[in-house]
Amino acid sequence: MMFKRSGQKTVSTRSLYWLLAISLAAFAAPAWSHSFGTLYTLPVPFWLYAWGSAAALLLSFLLVAWFASDQRTAQDSPQPLREKNLFVISPIAILVLRIVSLFALLLCIATGLWGTANAFLNFNMTFFWIIFVLGFAYFSALVGDLYPLVNPWQTMVLCLAAVFKIDFSGRIRWGEKLEYWPALLLYIGFIWFELFGESGPRGLASVLLAYSVLNLVAAWLLGSERWFKYGEFFAVLFALISKMAPISIQARDESRSRPAVLLRMPFSGLQIGKASSMSELLFVLFLLSSTAFDGLHSTNIWATFFWQDIAGIYREYKSQNIVQAYPVLKAAHGVFETTVLVLSPLFYLGVLYFFLAIVRRLTKYQASLSSLALHFTYSLLPIALVYHITHYYTLISTQGVMIWRLISDPFGWSWNLFGSAHWRPESVIPNMDWVWHTQVGLILFGHVLSVYLAHKEAVQLFPQRRQATLSQLPMLVLMIIFTCFGLWILAQPVTATRL
């Protein structure tokens, strides 16, 4: 096999073994699961999960490298993506979808403004955060990019253009440098609101109103077509996630009135093209880093680091007790968490650049780190998706199922429109052993898939197959570190309350 052909390869492999050992040793510690904010002792020590996951990733890499030796050379043009036409979505179906989505948005705003303040009894909190933000994201990973057909803000624009003849072709040219930066900034603001907004139904309704106005103004200024492709962050988010779907939804003509639904191989959409810009790369990295941050900032380790270590240094410097120092520390805590959240994709970018620098040195490939990063961006999406699922999917089985009850009483006014207002599921809390092992399996699956996709991209990118294989050794170590880090976050005990 080609793994043993050069002395340089032997030295690189030995170095990578040390990196692997150090990374796993860093995560080998007693652990608990925090899916529901309670302590849970793992069935076996955490380090066994870490080593097992690392071994699975290594084995998957060897299998991919072995079978790749029988495939075509990197100089050959890629085979066209095989897609099977399933059916065409009729204009009437699109109209119904748009009406339903717009009605759901307006209902979320109305129930938030005039409904009960109890978040668990108000329709807008469960529908928006659980059904739309979580459920539709996972739905997009299965059925493709359906969002352009149901985007309620785009429906608003279409209604205003048809009824009031408002021109949404744009007044300001969308410059090339603008790219996905508006979507990234809005996404960061959205995650901040989700984590730190401490907002109930009324606050959510106010934000949805403000975001609706923002979309209408931005579409009027910059052009609706460009805005809803590059600026509206939900459109960007769902479009990226839908690249992993086994279904592709494509326009048949310029009017896009009868889009075709095509069947394709799962995750094959990730092999089409590459990330177009640094803003798109950072968007993908923020999808990854924000989920990791959400898990990390609720743990005891995070609370101890700030409220004991950092706060202790401040109190000693000011000679104050905790009561005297708390007002300043509370404000500093908010600034600290916001700063870490905003800078988190840059940290992931730095780690990615570090390993890509090793790739470039091993392969002697003449390309910038930015160019290499754009080529491998989409291979990170399965990791981001499984991180998201493992952190949040239990919310669907707990609070998400309550939507059946809430649709009968959306305002919390003791209505029973559909006879389901008093429905209660027998049990919505899954077994913790099952939750943990599902999380482990999903994270491992996502990383194995990313190893495969990165190798496929490398075969296309590098002129020699040996270069492609060498390039994936640092990426393998990166995937192992990501795997262990993701499992380690999930295994940490959480703080009982937010400070």
N, C-alpha and C positions, 0 to 999 in steps of 0.2 A: 504493500500500500504506500501511497505517497506521503504518509505521515513521517516516514523515517529516512527521507532522502538527503537532508542536509543537516550540517552541524548547527546552522543558524536555527533551524526548526527545533532541534533538541534543546538548545538554550532557552528559546522562547517558551517551549512547553514547560520546562522546569520552573521558569519564572511564574508562569500562570498557575502552576500547582501551588506555589507559595501564596500567590494572591488568593487562590481559592481557599486554602487552609486558613489564612488570616481572616477572610470575610466570614467564613462559617464559624470560626472561633469567637468572633465578635458577637454573634447572635446566639451562641449556645448558653442559654440561661433558663431557669425555671419560668414557666409561663402560665397565663390564664387567658381565657377568651372573654371579649367584652361586647359581644353582640347585643346584649340587653342591659349593659351597665352593671352586671353582677359578676362576681368571681366564679371561675369555672376551672377546675383542675383538668389539664389535658390527659387523655388516656395513657399516653407515653410521654417521656421527656421531650421538650421542644427540640433539642439538638438532633434527635432521631428524625424528626420531620425535616429539619434543615438538611441533614446529610442525605436523606432519602430523596428529597426534591433535587438536590444537586446531582445525585447519581442519575436520576431520571433525565435531567437536562443533558448531562454528559452523554448518556446512552443515545438520546435522541439526536444529538449532534453527530455522533459516530455513524448512526444509521443514515442520516441525511447525507453526510460526506461520502459514505460507501456507495449508496445508490446513485449519487450524483456523478460518480465516475463512469456510469454507463449511459449518461444522458448526453445531449448534444453539447458542443463547445460553446463558449461564451460569444464567439463571433457570429454564430448563427442567429438569424432573426427570430424573435419569440413567436410562438404559435398564436394565432388569433384566438381570442377568448370565445369559447363555445357557449352560445346562449340559445335557448329554446323559447320561442314565442308562445306564451300561455293564452293571453287574451288582451283585449283592449278595454280600457276604462271609458265608459260612455260619458258624454257631457252631463247627462242627468245625474249620474252617480257622483261626479265631481261637484255639481251644484249642491246636492244633498250633504256631502261631506263638508263643504264650506259653510253651509247654513248651520249645521250641527256644531262645528268648531267655534263659529262666531257666537252662537247662542251660549255655548259653554263658557266662553270668555266673559260675556256680558253677565251671565249668572254668577260667576266668581266675583265680579266687581260688585254686583248688587247685593249678594249675600254677605260680602265683607263689610259693606257700608251700612246695611240695615238689619243684618242678621245677628245672631247671638255672638257674644264675645268669647264663648267657649270654643277653643280651637278644635276640640274633638267632636263637637256637635255642629260645626259650621261646614257647609259643603265646600267652600272655596279652599280651605286648608288641605283637606284630604284630596280633592280633585286635582288641584294645581301641583302640590308637592309630590304626591304619591302617584296618581294616575298619569298626569302629564309629564312632569320632570323625570320621574323614574320609569314608569310604565311605558311611555311612548319612546323613550330612549332604547329600552330593551326590545320593544316592538319593531323599531327601525332596524335593529340588528338582525331581525328575522324576515321582515317583509320589504326592506328597501326604503328608499327615500320618498315616503308618502307625504312628508311634511309640506312640500310646496303646494300640494293639492288641498291641504287643510289649514294652512297658516292663517289664523284669524286676522292678523294685522294686514296681511296681503289682501285678504278678502275685504277689509275696510277700504283699502286703497282702490280696489276694483269697483266697489260700490260708489265711492265718492267720484271716481272718474266717470262712471256711467250715469249717475243721477245729476251731479252738479257740473259735469264736463271739466273737471279739474285736470290739468295737464301734469302728469307725474313722470315726464320724460327726463326731468332734471334741469336745474339752473346752473349747477357747479359741476365742472368736469371731475370725474373720479380719477385722480392721478394714480400713476403706477406705484408711487411710494406709499399710497394709502393702504393698499392691499387688504389684509385681514386685521389690521390694527384696531379699527373700531369694534369689531366683533370680539377681539381679545380683551379690550378694556371693559366692554360691557359684561363679558363673561366673568372677569375678575370681580367687578362690582356686584354681580348677581351672587357669586359664591360668598362674598363678604356679607351681603344681606342675609343669605341663608344661614351662615354660621354665627354672625354677631348682631344681626338686626333685632333679635328678640321681639319680633313683630307678631301680632295676632291677626285675626281676620281683617280688621279695619286697615292695619298697616299694609297687609298684602294687597288689598283692594286699591289703596292709594298708589302703591308701586306699579300695579298693573295699569292703572289709569295713566300714570306718568310715562310708562314705557309705551303705551299706545300712542300718546301724543308725540313722543320721540320718534317712533316709527313713521308716523304720518309726515312729520316735518322733514325727517331725513330722506324719505322717499320722494318728497316734493323737491327738495334741494338737490339731491344727488342722483335721482332717478330710481324708480321702484325696482327695475330689473337688476341693476347693480347692487342696490342696497340689500335686497332680499337674497342675494347670492353671497355677498362678501361682508355685509355690515350687521345684519340681524343675527345675533349670536346663536339663537336656537336653530336657525337654518344651517349655519355652519356646523354646529354640533351634530345635528341629526344627519347631515350629508356625510360627515366623516364616519359616523357610526354605521351608516347604511352601506359603506364600502365592504363591510364584512358579511352582508346579507346574501343568502342564496337566491335572492330575487332582485332584479334590476328594473326600475321604472324609468322609461325613456320616452321623450317626446318624439312623435312621428312627423310633426311638421312645425313650422314656426309659430302657429297659433297655440300649440300644446293643448288643444282641446280634447284629443283622444290619445293619451299616452299609452304606450304598450307595456305590458308586464311580461318580463323575460325571466326564464329560469337559468341559473348558472351555478357553477361550483361554489360552495361556501368559501368565503374569504378571497375569492379570486379577484374581486374588485380592488383589493389592496395591491395587486401586482400591475395595475394600470397606472402608468405615469409615476410621478413623484410629487412631493410637496413643492408648491410653487414659490414659496417665499419663507423668510425667517419668521414672519408673523404667523404663518400657518403651522410651522414647526413648534413655535412657542405655545400656540393654542393646544396642540396635541400634548405637549409636555405639561401644560397647566391642567389639562384633564387628568393627567396622571398624578401630578404633584398636589393638586388641591384635594384629591381623595385621600392621599397619604397624609396630608396635613390634617384633614378632618378626623382621621383615626388617631393621629399622634397627639393632637392638642387636647384631647379629652382624657389622656392617660395619666396615671399617677406619676410617671417619670417626668412628663412635661410640667405638671403642677409643682413637683418637687424642685425641678430645675429653676423655675422662676420664683416661687414663693418661699423657698428655703435658701437656695444658692444666691440668686441675684438679689432678692429682697434682703437677705442677710448681709450682703456687702453694703447695700444702701443704708440699712439701719445702723450698722456699725460706723459707717462714715458720718451719718447724721446724729448718732447717739440717741436714737429714738426707739421706742417700743413699737410693737406691731400696730397698736391702735393709733398712735400718732402718725405713723408712716403710711397707713393704709390708703388714705385718699390719693396720695401721690403714686403709690404703687399700683392702685387700681387703674389710674389713667395710663401709667406706664405699661401695664399689662396689656391694655387694649392696643396701644401703639406697637408694642412688641409683637403681638400676634398678627396684627394687620401687616406689619413689615415683613414678617416671615412668610405669610401667605402670598403677598405680592411678589416677593423675590424667589419664591419656591421654584418656578419654572426655570429661573436662571441657574439655580443650584443643579437641577437635573440637566440643564444644558451644559454646564461645566463638567459634570460627570460624563456625559455623552461625548463631549469634545476630548476629554482625557483618553477615553478608550479608542476613539477614532484616530487620535494622534498615534496610538500604538499600532492601529491598523495601517495607517499610512507609512509608518516606519517599517513594519514587517513586509509590506507588499511593495514598498518603494513606488507607490502610485502617486503621480503628480496631479494632485487636486487639492483644493482648499478644504479645510474642515467643514466649512459651511456647505459646500457642494456635497460632500460625503454625507453630512447629516440630513440634507434634504432627500437624498436617495433612500435612506433607511428610516425616514420618519414614519411611513405607513406601517412598517413592521412593528412599531411600538403600540399601535392601536389595540391589538388583542389584549395586551397587558393592561392598558388603560380601561378597557371594557370589563375585564374580569375583576380588576380592583374595585371598580364601581359596583359591580353586581355583588361581590362578597361583602362589601361594607353596608349595602342598603337593601338587598333583596328581602330581608326579613320584614322590612317595613311594609312591603306589599302584602305579605301573609298575615300581618297583624292589623295595621290601620287601614291598609288599602282595601281589604274586603268589606270594610264598613261603608264603602260608597253605595252599596246596595241599600243600606238603611238610610243614608243621607239623601238619596235622590227623592225619597218620599217626604222628607222634612228638611229641605236645603237651608232654610233660614233659622232653623231651631225654634220654630213657633208652634211646636206640637201638632204639625200637620201629619197626614198619612195618605199622601196622594196615590201611591201605588200599593198600599197595603204592606209595605216592608219596613215601616218606621220602627217597629218593635222587634225586628229580627236580630237575633244574636247567634253568632257561630258557636258551636260547642267548644272548640278549642282553636285558638289562633297562634299559640306559642309553640313552635316546633321544638323537638328534642335537641338539646345542646350538643350532644355527641354528633348527631346528624348534621347540625349547622356547621360545626367545626370541620368535619371531614369533607363536607361539600365545599367549604371555603378553600381548603387545601387542594382539593381536586381541581377546582376552577382556576386557582392561581397557577397551579402547575400546568394545566392545559393551555392557558394563555401564553405562558412563557415558552413552552415547547413549540407552540404554533409560531411564536415570534422568531424562535431559532430557525425554524423551517423557512419562513418568509424572508428573513434576513439573508439566509444562504441562497435562496432563489434570486434575490436582488443582487447579491455579490456575483453570482454566475453571469448575470447579464452585464454587470458593471465592469468587472475586471477582465482584461484581455486573455489572461491565462487561468486555467482551472486551479492550478496550484496557488495562485494569488488569491483566488476566491476562498479557498479552504483556509489559508493562513489568516485572511482577514476576519474570519469568523471565530477564531480562538479568543481574541479580546472580547468580541461580542458575546461569546458564551459565558465568560466570566462576568460580564455586565448583567446578563440575564440571571445568573445564579445569585448575584448580589441583590438584584431587584426582587427575586423570588423570596429569598430569606428575609429581606427587609419587609416585604409585604406581609409575610406570615408572622414576623416578629411583632409588627404593629397590631395585627389582629389578636395576638396572644397576650397583649398587655392588659392589666387591670385598669379600669377607668376610675376617675374621681366620682364620688357619689353625687356631687353637685358642682355647677359651674361657679367659680369664685368671682 
